[in-house]
Amino acid sequence: MCKAHDVPPERPATAAPDRLSVGFDATPLLGLPTGVGVFCAGALAGLAERCDLVTSAYAVSWRRRDEIDGRLPPGVGCTQRPMPARPLHWAWRHGHRPPIEWFLGARDVVHGTNFVVPPTRRAARVLTVHDLTVVLYPELCDAPTLVFPQLIRRAAADGAWVHTPSRFVADEVVAELGVDPERVRTVHHGVPRLPSPDDRTPPLQLPEGCRRYVLAIGTVEPRKDYPLLVSAFGALGSGWPDVALVVVGGDGWGAERFGDAVAASPARSRIVRTGYLDDRSLAAALRGAAVLAYPSTYEGFGFPPLQAMDVGVPVVATAAGAVPEVVGDGAVLVPPGDADALAGALQEVLDGGARVEALVARGRARSAGFSWAACADGLASLYHEARAGGTDQRGQR
């Protein structure tokens, strides 16, 4: 389990002058995986391989802190004082105390991986901004996330460095939050590759008469715009009686609108909800899909299209946010919110043929350019730059 101490641990003994000690917020690894958790797992695995870093994880959680150790890759430790989430988040929203070193001991760099980076005494700070949904589409967000813009602005004003997973989000951080572009760095994520299914992996249960399916992966929430996908699927008409729509992912806030859309769809008997799937079941569902649909209204990166392209599944996505930057020419892109265009693109891919084969080949080539080793390289470069560039305005060397 994650080792807790009554006094803050010392800086790792292995941290020589040319090796940075990095405190990495791995709290998103707790609970069911999210996109942020996937980033944390992949980035930590890559960072653990670097000889210029000593990376240790921490979890801002009281009840679940003992779970984090079993979710870390080899080479990444977790030694900290217990960190009660609610009082600490309240304190960090309203001031600059307590510094994270009080819980972790001395670190050269602290990386807040989910929009928030704790205050530090001496360590340089890096925070990851995954997207700006909360600024551009606040109506799509729940209440706890509405404080993120204030926290990002304050951290940046205090000298924190900002990591974004796409150039698109980097430009938004500068334009919408007024962050100094000299302190914003883009480092793309890698592809979260799924394990191969085995004989114990149960097959998807499709409706009677269905042999193929359109697949969507992601939490059911307004930003994913699954009602649009339901509308597009219904618009395919009676010419596709052997095709089902399968939606993989748990309910987020606002899932009722998706349920209403399904209930009203003329194709509702061919729409399947699986809920959350483990990695092997998800891999089986993905590899068996005729096409992956990604109908988001906004994305800061987008893992599912890359995962689909990686295993040779064609992708139809909306040209929303950073999606065009990520998929390049490896997917069919349609305007966000256009159900007719989405239906037409899905029909084109379901028809198959040489154009779809070429699309799949381009998708494989595109996904090969994203790796967690490259992500770790970029993050390590940012850590060194942040440490060399100074701490925040209150920090002391």
C-alpha positions as a LaTeX table, in Angstrom:
\begin{tabular}{lrrr}
\hline
Residue & $x$ (\AA) & $y$ (\AA) & $z$ (\AA) \\
\hline
Met1 & 0.00 & 0.00 & 0.00 \\
Cys2 & 1.02 & 3.64 & $-0.26$ \\
Lys3 & 3.26 & 4.28 & 2.73 \\
Ala4 & 1.96 & 7.00 & 5.05 \\
His5 & 4.23 & 8.87 & 7.48 \\
Asp6 & 3.74 & 11.14 & 10.47 \\
Val7 & 6.57 & 13.32 & 9.16 \\
Pro8 & 7.12 & 14.24 & 5.53 \\
Pro9 & 9.47 & 11.86 & 3.72 \\
Glu10 & 12.87 & 13.00 & 2.64 \\
Arg11 & 13.75 & 13.75 & $-0.95$ \\
Pro12 & 14.53 & 10.40 & $-2.61$ \\
Ala13 & 18.11 & 9.35 & $-1.94$ \\
Thr14 & 18.48 & 8.37 & $-5.59$ \\
Ala15 & 17.86 & 11.93 & $-6.73$ \\
Ala16 & 21.34 & 13.01 & $-7.80$ \\
Pro17 & 21.89 & 16.62 & $-8.91$ \\
Asp18 & 21.27 & 15.65 & $-12.54$ \\
Arg19 & 18.09 & 13.69 & $-11.72$ \\
Leu20 & 14.94 & 15.61 & $-11.00$ \\
Ser21 & 12.61 & 14.39 & $-8.27$ \\
Val22 & 9.03 & 14.70 & $-9.54$ \\
Gly23 & 5.83 & 14.46 & $-7.50$ \\
Phe24 & 3.07 & 13.29 & $-9.86$ \\
Asp25 & $-0.62$ & 13.51 & $-8.93$ \\
Ala26 & $-1.96$ & 10.00 & $-9.54$ \\
Thr27 & $-5.33$ & 10.56 & $-7.84$ \\
Pro28 & $-7.18$ & 10.02 & $-11.17$ \\
Leu29 & $-6.03$ & 6.39 & $-11.09$ \\
Leu30 & $-8.47$ & 5.74 & $-8.25$ \\
Gly31 & $-11.95$ & 4.53 & $-9.13$ \\
Leu32 & $-13.16$ & 3.61 & $-12.61$ \\
Pro33 & $-10.77$ & 4.74 & $-15.36$ \\
Thr34 & $-11.41$ & 8.10 & $-17.00$ \\
Gly35 & $-9.50$ & 9.83 & $-19.78$ \\
Val36 & $-7.42$ & 11.65 & $-17.17$ \\
Gly37 & $-6.70$ & 8.35 & $-15.45$ \\
Val38 & $-5.61$ & 6.83 & $-18.75$ \\
Phe39 & $-3.22$ & 9.73 & $-19.24$ \\
Cys40 & $-1.79$ & 9.28 & $-15.74$ \\
Ala41 & $-1.23$ & 5.55 & $-16.23$ \\
Gly42 & 0.43 & 5.96 & $-19.62$ \\
Ala43 & 2.55 & 8.94 & $-18.65$ \\
Leu44 & 3.77 & 7.30 & $-15.43$ \\
Ala45 & 4.77 & 4.15 & $-17.31$ \\
Gly46 & 6.83 & 6.26 & $-19.70$ \\
Leu47 & 8.34 & 8.46 & $-16.99$ \\
Ala48 & 9.41 & 5.40 & $-14.98$ \\
Glu49 & 11.74 & 4.43 & $-17.83$ \\
Arg50 & 13.68 & 7.70 & $-17.81$ \\
Cys51 & 17.07 & 7.80 & $-16.12$ \\
Asp52 & 16.98 & 11.58 & $-15.62$ \\
Leu53 & 13.94 & 11.50 & $-13.31$ \\
Val54 & 12.94 & 10.03 & $-9.98$ \\
Thr55 & 9.15 & 9.97 & $-10.26$ \\
Ser56 & 6.92 & 9.35 & $-7.26$ \\
Ala57 & 3.14 & 9.42 & $-7.21$ \\
Tyr58 & 0.77 & 10.91 & $-4.66$ \\
Ala59 & $-2.97$ & 10.66 & $-4.13$ \\
Val60 & $-5.16$ & 13.37 & $-2.65$ \\
Ser61 & $-7.55$ & 11.03 & $-0.90$ \\
Trp62 & $-8.11$ & 9.89 & 2.67 \\
Arg63 & $-10.42$ & 6.90 & 2.25 \\
Arg64 & $-8.82$ & 5.42 & $-0.89$ \\
Arg65 & $-5.18$ & 6.33 & $-0.44$ \\
Asp66 & $-4.19$ & 2.71 & 0.23 \\
Glu67 & $-5.36$ & 1.69 & $-3.25$ \\
Ile68 & $-2.94$ & 3.81 & $-5.26$ \\
Asp69 & 0.18 & 1.69 & $-4.82$ \\
Gly70 & $-1.29$ & $-1.30$ & $-6.65$ \\
Arg71 & $-2.13$ & 0.88 & $-9.65$ \\
Leu72 & 1.35 & 2.28 & $-10.25$ \\
Pro73 & 3.81 & 0.93 & $-12.83$ \\
Pro74 & 7.12 & $-0.60$ & $-11.74$ \\
Gly75 & 9.66 & 2.06 & $-10.87$ \\
Val76 & 7.14 & 4.56 & $-9.48$ \\
Gly77 & 6.79 & 4.73 & $-5.71$ \\
Cys78 & 4.27 & 6.41 & $-3.43$ \\
Thr79 & 5.41 & 7.72 & $-0.04$ \\
Gln80 & 3.39 & 10.50 & 1.55 \\
Arg81 & 1.46 & 11.73 & 4.52 \\
Pro82 & $-2.28$ & 11.06 & 4.31 \\
Met83 & $-3.99$ & 13.84 & 2.33 \\
Pro84 & $-7.69$ & 14.45 & 3.10 \\
Ala85 & $-9.21$ & 15.63 & $-0.16$ \\
Arg86 & $-12.03$ & 17.95 & 0.90 \\
Pro87 & $-10.18$ & 20.16 & 3.39 \\
Leu88 & $-7.10$ & 20.34 & 1.17 \\
His89 & $-9.06$ & 21.27 & $-1.94$ \\
Trp90 & $-10.88$ & 23.94 & 0.07 \\
Ala91 & $-7.61$ & 25.32 & 1.42 \\
Trp92 & $-5.93$ & 25.32 & $-1.98$ \\
Arg93 & $-8.89$ & 27.10 & $-3.57$ \\
His94 & $-8.71$ & 29.87 & $-0.98$ \\
Gly95 & $-5.01$ & 30.30 & $-0.40$ \\
His96 & $-1.48$ & 29.04 & $-0.77$ \\
Arg97 & $-1.29$ & 26.72 & 2.23 \\
Pro98 & $-0.41$ & 24.06 & 3.06 \\
Pro99 & 2.42 & 23.48 & 0.58 \\
Ile100 & 2.55 & 20.03 & $-0.95$ \\
Glu101 & 6.04 & 19.43 & 0.45 \\
Trp102 & 4.45 & 19.13 & 3.87 \\
Phe103 & 2.94 & 15.85 & 2.63 \\
Leu104 & 5.55 & 14.65 & 0.15 \\
Gly105 & 8.84 & 16.02 & 1.35 \\
Ala106 & 11.09 & 18.06 & $-0.93$ \\
Arg107 & 10.60 & 17.70 & $-4.69$ \\
Asp108 & 12.10 & 19.52 & $-7.63$ \\
Val109 & 8.86 & 19.56 & $-9.62$ \\
Val110 & 5.23 & 18.86 & $-8.76$ \\
His111 & 2.84 & 17.93 & $-11.57$ \\
Gly112 & $-0.88$ & 18.48 & $-11.03$ \\
Thr113 & $-2.44$ & 16.20 & $-13.63$ \\
Asn114 & $-6.08$ & 17.25 & $-13.47$ \\
Phe115 & $-6.41$ & 21.04 & $-13.86$ \\
Val116 & $-5.19$ & 21.75 & $-10.32$ \\
Val117 & $-1.63$ & 21.94 & $-8.97$ \\
Pro118 & $-1.07$ & 22.33 & $-5.22$ \\
Pro119 & 0.95 & 25.22 & $-3.79$ \\
Thr120 & 4.62 & 24.49 & $-3.15$ \\
Arg121 & 7.36 & 25.85 & $-0.95$ \\
Arg122 & 10.24 & 25.48 & $-3.41$ \\
Ala123 & 9.25 & 23.03 & $-6.14$ \\
Ala124 & 8.47 & 24.20 & $-9.65$ \\
Arg125 & 4.86 & 23.53 & $-10.63$ \\
Val126 & 3.33 & 22.04 & $-13.76$ \\
Leu127 & $-0.40$ & 21.58 & $-14.31$ \\
Thr128 & $-2.19$ & 19.74 & $-17.10$ \\
Val129 & $-5.17$ & 21.43 & $-18.73$ \\
His130 & $-6.92$ & 18.71 & $-20.71$ \\
Asp131 & $-9.51$ & 20.96 & $-22.34$ \\
Leu132 & $-11.45$ & 24.16 & $-21.77$ \\
Thr133 & $-14.97$ & 22.76 & $-21.79$ \\
Val134 & $-15.59$ & 24.58 & $-18.51$ \\
Val135 & $-14.83$ & 27.94 & $-20.16$ \\
Leu136 & $-16.36$ & 27.46 & $-23.59$ \\
Tyr137 & $-19.31$ & 25.22 & $-22.68$ \\
Pro138 & $-20.06$ & 25.76 & $-18.99$ \\
Glu139 & $-23.58$ & 24.47 & $-19.54$ \\
Leu140 & $-22.03$ & 21.05 & $-20.26$ \\
Cys141 & $-20.20$ & 20.95 & $-16.91$ \\
Asp142 & $-21.11$ & 20.02 & $-13.39$ \\
Ala143 & $-20.68$ & 22.40 & $-10.46$ \\
Pro144 & $-17.35$ & 21.13 & $-9.01$ \\
Thr145 & $-15.49$ & 21.78 & $-12.26$ \\
Leu146 & $-16.67$ & 25.39 & $-12.61$ \\
Val147 & $-13.86$ & 26.56 & $-10.31$ \\
Phe148 & $-11.14$ & 25.25 & $-12.65$ \\
Pro149 & $-10.66$ & 28.48 & $-14.68$ \\
Gln150 & $-10.04$ & 30.48 & $-11.50$ \\
Leu151 & $-7.51$ & 27.92 & $-10.25$ \\
Ile152 & $-5.70$ & 27.71 & $-13.60$ \\
Arg153 & $-5.43$ & 31.48 & $-13.90$ \\
Arg154 & $-4.13$ & 31.82 & $-10.35$ \\
Ala155 & $-1.57$ & 29.04 & $-10.74$ \\
Ala156 & $-0.33$ & 30.48 & $-14.03$ \\
Ala157 & $-0.13$ & 33.98 & $-12.55$ \\
Asp158 & 1.95 & 32.52 & $-9.73$ \\
Gly159 & 4.39 & 31.05 & $-12.23$ \\
Ala160 & 3.13 & 27.51 & $-12.84$ \\
Trp161 & 3.80 & 25.95 & $-16.23$ \\
Val162 & 0.87 & 24.61 & $-18.24$ \\
His163 & 0.90 & 21.32 & $-20.12$ \\
Thr164 & $-1.78$ & 20.66 & $-22.73$ \\
Pro165 & $-2.33$ & 17.47 & $-24.76$ \\
Ser166 & $-2.88$ & 19.39 & $-28.02$ \\
Arg167 & $-1.88$ & 22.61 & $-29.73$ \\
Phe168 & $-5.58$ & 23.39 & $-29.99$ \\
Val169 & $-5.96$ & 23.50 & $-26.21$ \\
Ala170 & $-2.68$ & 25.39 & $-25.82$ \\
Asp171 & $-3.99$ & 28.15 & $-28.08$ \\
Glu172 & $-7.26$ & 28.23 & $-26.10$ \\
Val173 & $-5.43$ & 28.49 & $-22.76$ \\
Val174 & $-3.60$ & 31.54 & $-24.06$ \\
Ala175 & $-6.63$ & 33.14 & $-25.70$ \\
Glu176 & $-9.32$ & 32.36 & $-23.11$ \\
Leu177 & $-7.36$ & 32.43 & $-19.84$ \\
Gly178 & $-4.68$ & 34.98 & $-20.69$ \\
Val179 & $-1.81$ & 32.62 & $-19.83$ \\
Asp180 & 1.65 & 33.65 & $-21.02$ \\
Pro181 & 2.34 & 31.52 & $-24.13$ \\
Glu182 & 5.97 & 31.19 & $-23.03$ \\
Arg183 & 4.80 & 29.04 & $-20.14$ \\
Val184 & 2.49 & 26.75 & $-22.12$ \\
Arg185 & 3.80 & 23.53 & $-23.64$ \\
Thr186 & 2.01 & 20.93 & $-25.78$ \\
Val187 & 2.87 & 17.28 & $-25.26$ \\
His188 & 0.60 & 14.79 & $-27.01$ \\
His189 & $-0.66$ & 11.74 & $-25.16$ \\
Gly190 & 0.17 & 8.22 & $-26.32$ \\
Val191 & $-2.28$ & 5.56 & $-27.49$ \\
Pro192 & $-3.75$ & 3.49 & $-24.65$ \\
Arg193 & $-3.32$ & 0.07 & $-26.24$ \\
Leu194 & $-5.77$ & $-2.55$ & $-25.03$ \\
Pro195 & $-4.95$ & $-6.19$ & $-24.23$ \\
Ser196 & $-5.88$ & $-8.92$ & $-26.66$ \\
Pro197 & $-9.21$ & $-10.60$ & $-25.92$ \\
Asp198 & $-9.04$ & $-14.23$ & $-24.79$ \\
Asp199 & $-11.41$ & $-17.19$ & $-24.68$ \\
Arg200 & $-12.82$ & $-15.99$ & $-21.36$ \\
Thr201 & $-13.94$ & $-12.66$ & $-22.81$ \\
Pro202 & $-17.72$ & $-12.78$ & $-23.31$ \\
Pro203 & $-18.93$ & $-11.63$ & $-26.73$ \\
Leu204 & $-21.23$ & $-8.68$ & $-27.12$ \\
Gln205 & $-24.89$ & $-9.61$ & $-27.11$ \\
Leu206 & $-26.38$ & $-7.94$ & $-30.19$ \\
Pro207 & $-30.09$ & $-7.65$ & $-30.91$ \\
Glu208 & $-31.62$ & $-10.45$ & $-32.92$ \\
Gly209 & $-30.81$ & $-10.16$ & $-36.62$ \\
Cys210 & $-27.81$ & $-7.85$ & $-36.11$ \\
Arg211 & $-24.40$ & $-8.99$ & $-37.35$ \\
Arg212 & $-22.48$ & $-5.70$ & $-37.32$ \\
Tyr213 & $-22.42$ & $-2.66$ & $-35.08$ \\
Val214 & $-21.48$ & 0.98 & $-34.84$ \\
Leu215 & $-19.52$ & 1.49 & $-31.63$ \\
Ala216 & $-19.26$ & 4.54 & $-29.36$ \\
Ile217 & $-16.94$ & 4.63 & $-26.35$ \\
Gly218 & $-17.10$ & 7.14 & $-23.53$ \\
Thr219 & $-19.03$ & 8.33 & $-20.51$ \\
Val220 & $-22.57$ & 9.34 & $-21.39$ \\
Glu221 & $-22.49$ & 13.09 & $-20.79$ \\
Pro222 & $-23.59$ & 16.14 & $-22.78$ \\
Arg223 & $-20.16$ & 16.84 & $-24.32$ \\
Lys224 & $-20.16$ & 13.45 & $-26.09$ \\
Asp225 & $-23.46$ & 14.30 & $-27.83$ \\
Tyr226 & $-24.76$ & 10.74 & $-28.02$ \\
Pro227 & $-28.28$ & 12.02 & $-28.76$ \\
Leu228 & $-26.83$ & 13.24 & $-32.09$ \\
Leu229 & $-25.47$ & 9.76 & $-32.74$ \\
Val230 & $-28.84$ & 8.19 & $-31.91$ \\
Ser231 & $-30.47$ & 10.57 & $-34.37$ \\
Ala232 & $-27.91$ & 9.77 & $-37.08$ \\
Phe233 & $-28.27$ & 6.04 & $-36.47$ \\
Gly234 & $-32.03$ & 6.30 & $-36.78$ \\
Ala235 & $-31.57$ & 8.22 & $-40.04$ \\
Leu236 & $-29.75$ & 5.27 & $-41.60$ \\
Gly237 & $-33.21$ & 3.89 & $-42.23$ \\
Ser238 & $-34.47$ & 0.42 & $-42.97$ \\
Gly239 & $-31.60$ & $-0.37$ & $-45.32$ \\
Trp240 & $-29.39$ & $-1.46$ & $-42.41$ \\
Pro241 & $-31.45$ & $-3.94$ & $-40.37$ \\
Asp242 & $-28.34$ & $-6.00$ & $-39.54$ \\
Val243 & $-26.49$ & $-3.07$ & $-37.90$ \\
Ala244 & $-26.75$ & $-2.21$ & $-34.21$ \\
Leu245 & $-25.50$ & 0.79 & $-32.26$ \\
Val246 & $-23.46$ & $-0.15$ & $-29.19$ \\
Val247 & $-22.61$ & 2.49 & $-26.59$ \\
Val248 & $-19.88$ & 1.55 & $-24.09$ \\
Gly249 & $-19.49$ & 3.69 & $-20.98$ \\
Gly250 & $-21.12$ & 4.56 & $-17.72$ \\
Asp251 & $-23.61$ & 7.32 & $-17.04$ \\
Gly252 & $-22.26$ & 10.78 & $-16.36$ \\
Trp253 & $-24.33$ & 13.77 & $-15.46$ \\
Gly254 & $-27.06$ & 14.62 & $-17.97$ \\
Ala255 & $-27.42$ & 11.02 & $-19.19$ \\
Glu256 & $-31.21$ & 11.38 & $-19.11$ \\
Arg257 & $-31.15$ & 13.23 & $-22.43$ \\
Phe258 & $-29.47$ & 10.24 & $-24.06$ \\
Gly259 & $-32.08$ & 7.91 & $-22.57$ \\
Asp260 & $-34.85$ & 10.09 & $-23.94$ \\
Ala261 & $-33.27$ & 10.07 & $-27.40$ \\
Val262 & $-33.04$ & 6.28 & $-27.38$ \\
Ala263 & $-36.66$ & 5.93 & $-26.26$ \\
Ala264 & $-37.80$ & 8.16 & $-29.13$ \\
Ser265 & $-35.65$ & 6.53 & $-31.82$ \\
Pro266 & $-37.29$ & 4.40 & $-34.53$ \\
Ala267 & $-34.21$ & 2.16 & $-34.25$ \\
Arg268 & $-34.35$ & 1.82 & $-30.45$ \\
Ser269 & $-34.60$ & $-1.99$ & $-30.61$ \\
Arg270 & $-31.12$ & $-2.05$ & $-32.19$ \\
Ile271 & $-29.43$ & 0.26 & $-29.64$ \\
Val272 & $-27.41$ & $-1.45$ & $-26.91$ \\
Arg273 & $-25.98$ & 0.00 & $-23.69$ \\
Thr274 & $-23.21$ & $-2.08$ & $-22.14$ \\
Gly275 & $-22.18$ & 0.22 & $-19.29$ \\
Tyr276 & $-18.54$ & 0.13 & $-18.24$ \\
Leu277 & $-16.41$ & $-2.70$ & $-19.70$ \\
Asp278 & $-13.08$ & $-3.99$ & $-18.43$ \\
Asp279 & $-10.08$ & $-3.70$ & $-20.73$ \\
Arg280 & $-10.38$ & $-7.14$ & $-22.32$ \\
Ser281 & $-14.09$ & $-6.79$ & $-22.96$ \\
Leu282 & $-13.55$ & $-3.30$ & $-24.34$ \\
Ala283 & $-10.81$ & $-4.62$ & $-26.61$ \\
Ala284 & $-13.14$ & $-7.31$ & $-27.93$ \\
Ala285 & $-15.91$ & $-4.78$ & $-28.52$ \\
Leu286 & $-13.56$ & $-2.43$ & $-30.33$ \\
Arg287 & $-11.96$ & $-5.05$ & $-32.56$ \\
Gly288 & $-15.36$ & $-6.38$ & $-33.58$ \\
Ala289 & $-16.85$ & $-3.00$ & $-34.55$ \\
Ala290 & $-17.68$ & $-2.10$ & $-38.12$ \\
Val291 & $-16.96$ & 1.55 & $-37.36$ \\
Leu292 & $-16.23$ & 3.74 & $-34.34$ \\
Ala293 & $-18.41$ & 6.83 & $-34.06$ \\
Tyr294 & $-17.09$ & 9.82 & $-32.10$ \\
Pro295 & $-19.76$ & 12.56 & $-32.20$ \\
Ser296 & $-18.39$ & 14.97 & $-29.56$ \\
Thr297 & $-19.17$ & 18.66 & $-29.49$ \\
Tyr298 & $-15.71$ & 19.42 & $-28.08$ \\
Glu299 & $-12.52$ & 17.47 & $-27.25$ \\
Gly300 & $-9.09$ & 18.41 & $-25.96$ \\
Phe301 & $-7.55$ & 15.21 & $-27.35$ \\
Gly302 & $-9.59$ & 12.01 & $-27.83$ \\
Phe303 & $-8.36$ & 8.49 & $-27.02$ \\
Pro304 & $-11.05$ & 6.26 & $-28.62$ \\
Pro305 & $-10.36$ & 7.30 & $-32.25$ \\
Leu306 & $-6.65$ & 6.54 & $-31.84$ \\
Gln307 & $-7.43$ & 3.20 & $-30.19$ \\
Ala308 & $-9.76$ & 2.28 & $-33.04$ \\
Met309 & $-7.29$ & 3.31 & $-35.74$ \\
Asp310 & $-4.58$ & 1.34 & $-33.95$ \\
Val311 & $-6.51$ & $-1.93$ & $-34.38$ \\
Gly312 & $-7.76$ & $-1.24$ & $-37.90$ \\
Val313 & $-11.30$ & $-0.05$ & $-37.19$ \\
Pro314 & $-12.47$ & 2.87 & $-39.37$ \\
Val315 & $-13.45$ & 6.05 & $-37.55$ \\
Val316 & $-16.16$ & 8.64 & $-38.18$ \\
Ala317 & $-15.79$ & 11.67 & $-35.92$ \\
Thr318 & $-16.92$ & 15.24 & $-35.60$ \\
Ala319 & $-14.33$ & 17.92 & $-36.36$ \\
Ala320 & $-14.61$ & 19.17 & $-32.79$ \\
Gly321 & $-11.83$ & 20.80 & $-30.82$ \\
Ala322 & $-8.55$ & 18.93 & $-31.10$ \\
Val323 & $-9.97$ & 15.91 & $-32.94$ \\
Pro324 & $-8.71$ & 17.00 & $-36.41$ \\
Glu325 & $-5.24$ & 17.60 & $-34.94$ \\
Val326 & $-5.19$ & 14.12 & $-33.42$ \\
Val327 & $-6.70$ & 11.98 & $-36.18$ \\
Gly328 & $-5.21$ & 13.81 & $-39.16$ \\
Asp329 & $-6.27$ & 12.04 & $-42.36$ \\
Gly330 & $-6.96$ & 8.79 & $-40.51$ \\
Ala331 & $-10.69$ & 9.38 & $-39.94$ \\
Val332 & $-13.77$ & 10.70 & $-41.73$ \\
Leu333 & $-14.65$ & 14.07 & $-40.19$ \\
Val334 & $-18.07$ & 15.74 & $-40.20$ \\
Pro335 & $-19.27$ & 19.04 & $-38.68$ \\
Pro336 & $-20.30$ & 18.89 & $-35.01$ \\
Gly337 & $-24.05$ & 18.80 & $-34.50$ \\
Asp338 & $-24.87$ & 17.70 & $-38.08$ \\
Ala339 & $-26.85$ & 14.47 & $-37.78$ \\
Asp340 & $-27.34$ & 14.13 & $-41.54$ \\
Ala341 & $-23.62$ & 14.44 & $-42.24$ \\
Leu342 & $-22.86$ & 11.93 & $-39.51$ \\
Ala343 & $-25.42$ & 9.48 & $-40.91$ \\
Gly344 & $-23.99$ & 9.88 & $-44.41$ \\
Ala345 & $-20.44$ & 9.24 & $-43.24$ \\
Leu346 & $-21.49$ & 6.16 & $-41.27$ \\
Gln347 & $-23.31$ & 4.80 & $-44.30$ \\
Glu348 & $-20.26$ & 5.39 & $-46.49$ \\
Val349 & $-18.04$ & 3.43 & $-44.12$ \\
Leu350 & $-20.58$ & 0.64 & $-43.65$ \\
Asp351 & $-20.68$ & 0.26 & $-47.43$ \\
Gly352 & $-16.98$ & $-0.69$ & $-47.31$ \\
Gly353 & $-14.77$ & $-0.93$ & $-50.37$ \\
Ala354 & $-11.38$ & 0.43 & $-51.40$ \\
Arg355 & $-11.93$ & 3.88 & $-49.90$ \\
Val356 & $-12.55$ & 2.40 & $-46.49$ \\
Glu357 & $-9.53$ & 0.11 & $-46.80$ \\
Ala358 & $-7.38$ & 3.16 & $-47.57$ \\
Leu359 & $-8.91$ & 4.99 & $-44.59$ \\
Val360 & $-7.99$ & 2.11 & $-42.29$ \\
Ala361 & $-4.41$ & 2.10 & $-43.59$ \\
Arg362 & $-4.08$ & 5.84 & $-42.98$ \\
Gly363 & $-5.53$ & 5.41 & $-39.51$ \\
Arg364 & $-2.98$ & 2.76 & $-38.56$ \\
Ala365 & $-0.16$ & 4.98 & $-39.78$ \\
Arg366 & $-1.50$ & 7.98 & $-37.89$ \\
Ser367 & $-1.96$ & 6.17 & $-34.57$ \\
Ala368 & 1.60 & 4.80 & $-34.77$ \\
Gly369 & 2.89 & 8.34 & $-34.27$ \\
Phe370 & 1.56 & 8.57 & $-30.71$ \\
Ser371 & 3.44 & 6.76 & $-27.93$ \\
Trp372 & 3.80 & 7.06 & $-24.17$ \\
Ala373 & 7.59 & 7.08 & $-24.56$ \\
Ala374 & 7.30 & 10.23 & $-26.67$ \\
Cys375 & 4.86 & 11.69 & $-24.14$ \\
Ala376 & 7.34 & 11.01 & $-21.33$ \\
Asp377 & 10.12 & 12.64 & $-23.36$ \\
Gly378 & 8.03 & 15.77 & $-23.74$ \\
Leu379 & 7.01 & 15.87 & $-20.09$ \\
Ala380 & 10.60 & 15.34 & $-18.93$ \\
Ser381 & 11.73 & 18.23 & $-21.12$ \\
Leu382 & 9.00 & 20.40 & $-19.57$ \\
Tyr383 & 10.02 & 19.39 & $-16.03$ \\
His384 & 13.63 & 20.34 & $-16.68$ \\
Glu385 & 12.54 & 23.62 & $-18.26$ \\
Ala386 & 10.21 & 24.40 & $-15.36$ \\
Arg387 & 12.89 & 23.69 & $-12.78$ \\
Ala388 & 15.48 & 25.77 & $-14.62$ \\
Gly389 & 12.96 & 28.58 & $-15.15$ \\
Gly390 & 12.22 & 29.11 & $-11.47$ \\
Thr391 & 9.45 & 28.38 & $-9.04$ \\
Asp392 & 6.32 & 30.46 & $-8.58$ \\
Gln393 & 6.37 & 34.06 & $-7.46$ \\
Arg394 & 6.32 & 33.10 & $-3.79$ \\
Gly395 & 8.78 & 30.21 & $-4.12$ \\
Gln396 & 12.28 & 30.41 & $-2.78$ \\
Arg397 & 15.38 & 28.66 & $-4.00$ \\
\hline
\end{tabular}
